[in-house]
Amino acid sequence: MATETTDNASAINDAAGVKQFFTGQPTRKPIGQPASLTLRYEYRTMRHYFEASIKPRFSETDMRGHINNTVIPVWLADGRAALFREELGSRIPTMVVNLNVNFSRELHWGALVMARTNVERIGNSSIRFAQELWQNEHRCVQACTTVVTLDMETRRPIRVPDRERTLLEPYLLKDAG
């Protein structure tokens, strides 16, 4: 497995960033130490991904002229829904339990944004999606989102059904090598 691990969040902006993705795993310092959060990143190649286009709206810009950071989680959800709901036809209820977003470039109104979605991992009751937002052939955002599958009556997590596992398998993020 060809990975690079770093504690430096600026390493996301590496020059070889084309079709590369990170996985973030937060680690905390021991009790009694300053409460800072360190993220570790592993870079992997996005070989097979689902791509959905998003047309930015002028109302999604802020006073600085770029897309407001609060819009990005909505676009990421649209990308996941385009793959999971529209492309694959899954109707299993899910709920976001973790979302990590890293910004490397500004996004602007006036040019399409491509949401690339991959599946990093399928756990017992969870699915971790790896996503990137691209604009004008530049990667601008990288994100990891973990969702759990739910039983709507009990509102408790349930095992990811075999049907969804099979549907998502072609989009599993493969180790670089």
Helices and strands as residue ranges (DSSP letters): E 5-6, G 9-13, E 20-28, E 37-45, E 50-54, G 58-60, H 72-81, I 82-87, E 94-103, E 113-122, E 126-135, E 138-151, E 156-157, H 162-168, G 169-171
